[in-house]
Amino acid sequence: MTTSLKVLMVEDERDLAEAVKAVLQKNNISAELVFDGEYGLDCALTGIYDLVILDIMLPKTDGLSILREMRGAGVQTPVLMLTARGDIRDKVAGLDCGADDYLPKPFHMDELLARLRALSRRKDGLQIGGVFRLGALCFDPRSLSLTWEGSEISLTLKESQLLELLWDRSGSYVSKDTIIEKLWSYDADVTDGHVESHVSLLRKKLAATGGLLYVKTARGLGYRLEEKR
């Protein structure tokens, strides 16, 4: 990571936030601290940050609400949930709302830095930019939408990220492990079942557009995006 990386941390435990900021600065990472959810949401919606570290239990507006608002507004900034709520149901809720990773408290600073480095790499790897087109079908990852012949269908953030990843690697199979690493992280509590569920939902939406594109499965290899013949 370089000095150009800018992190927003929304955390109401001021001592912890200041300690994290000090560690990030020692590692040449710029960090801005916000101590309540309402102002945190305003900052996150600007989209000017490279990464967001987000607590769940916050005054005024909780972290999951912030995350939903961000993704609903099309803000794709990678988000690391950092919270004392480490129950598996809380982790799944955060990931399903659009979080990219989840680190429960207490944590080690070295692990936090490693996860931020991983998120930074995935951010760079998935930022393809622009609009994807195939005939009448148009996929815009910025607006999380598929449009064709005057019709439009909305995608969830994870469906959009999955489609973007498969489209970027058209002609090649993408393994479940790769999908988990790119869309979540190896350390996240995400199973093959999560991938299969998101692929199934994406297939239904692609079929609704007329089936110009479909997701092919190859046992042991993964998934590949193919054109209808």
Number of C-alpha atoms within 10 A of each C-alpha: 13 9 10 10 14 17 21 22 26 30 26 19 12 13 10 11 19 16 11 18 20 15 16 18 12 10 13 15 18 19 23 15 18 19 17 20 26 18 13 24 20 13 18 24 19 11 16 13 18 19 23 27 25 28 27 23 18 19 13 11 16 18 27 24 15 23 25 17 17 22 19 16 14 16 19 23 22 22 26 25 26 25 21 15 16 14 10 10 10 16 22 17 13 23 24 16 21 24 28 25 26 26 22 14 11 10 12 9 13 10 11 18 17 11 19 21 13 17 25 17 13 18 19 10 12 15 13 14 10 10 12 15 13 11 7 12 19 17 23 17 23 15 18 21 17 22 16 16 9 6 9 15 14 13 20 18 24 22 22 22 20 21 22 21 22 20 18 15 13 15 11 15 17 19 18 19 14 14 20 21 19 21 25 23 20 17 12 16 15 16 12 11 10 15 18 13 11 15 20 13 13 21 18 13 18 18 13 13 19 13 16 16 18 18 20 14 15 11 7 9 12 17 21 21 21 16 12 9 6
